Amino acid sequence: MTRQGSDDEARFIRVSKQHGMWQVIRDGAFYGHYRDRQPAIDAARAAALLPSTRSSPAEVVIYDS
């Protein structure tokens, strides 16, 4: 399991709104809570762009309901 803020390569990042808060999950592990949508998306983008040795990008999924 990946730790919050880890430099390990991300494979899957999920952004979703739950109970009025935006939540970012990185590879199944909690990454952060945000009050607004845009900061959550910015955090997901930053997590996806962390340095890695993989040549394929992380998949970012936004559940906007």
C-alpha positions as CSV (number, residue, x, y, z in Angstrom):
1,M,0.0,0.0,0.0
2,T,1.3,3.4,-0.9
3,R,1.8,6.0,1.8
4,Q,0.4,9.6,1.6
5,G,2.9,11.7,-0.3
6,S,5.1,8.8,-1.2
7,D,7.5,9.1,-4.2
8,D,6.4,5.7,-5.4
9,E,5.0,5.8,-8.9
10,A,1.2,6.2,-9.1
11,R,-0.8,3.9,-11.3
12,F,-4.4,5.0,-10.5
13,I,-5.7,8.2,-8.9
14,R,-9.3,8.8,-8.1
15,V,-11.0,12.1,-7.3
16,S,-14.5,12.0,-5.9
17,K,-16.9,14.1,-3.8
18,Q,-18.2,12.4,-0.6
19,H,-20.2,14.1,2.1
20,G,-19.4,17.6,0.7
21,M,-15.6,17.1,0.6
22,W,-13.4,16.2,-2.4
23,Q,-11.2,13.2,-1.7
24,V,-8.1,12.1,-3.6
25,I,-7.1,8.5,-3.5
26,R,-3.7,7.4,-4.9
27,D,-3.3,3.7,-5.6
28,G,-6.0,2.8,-3.0
29,A,-4.4,5.0,-0.3
30,F,-5.8,8.3,1.0
31,Y,-3.9,11.2,-0.5
32,G,-6.0,14.3,0.7
33,H,-9.3,16.0,1.4
34,Y,-10.2,19.3,-0.3
35,R,-13.2,21.7,0.2
36,D,-13.3,22.6,-3.5
37,R,-13.1,20.6,-6.8
38,Q,-10.2,22.5,-8.4
39,P,-7.7,22.1,-5.6
40,A,-8.5,18.3,-5.5
41,I,-7.9,18.1,-9.3
42,D,-4.6,20.0,-8.9
43,A,-3.5,17.6,-6.2
44,A,-4.4,14.6,-8.4
45,R,-2.4,16.1,-11.2
46,A,0.6,16.7,-9.0
47,A,0.4,13.1,-7.7
48,A,0.2,11.8,-11.2
49,L,3.3,13.8,-12.2
50,L,5.6,12.6,-9.3
51,P,8.9,11.3,-10.7
52,S,8.8,7.6,-11.6
53,T,10.7,5.0,-13.5
54,R,7.6,3.9,-15.5
55,S,7.1,5.1,-19.0
56,S,3.3,5.0,-18.9
57,P,1.3,7.8,-17.1
58,A,-1.0,7.3,-14.2
59,E,-4.7,7.0,-14.9
60,V,-6.7,9.8,-13.2
61,V,-10.4,9.4,-12.8
62,I,-12.7,12.2,-11.6
63,Y,-16.2,11.2,-10.3
64,D,-18.1,14.5,-10.6
65,S,-21.6,13.8,-9.3
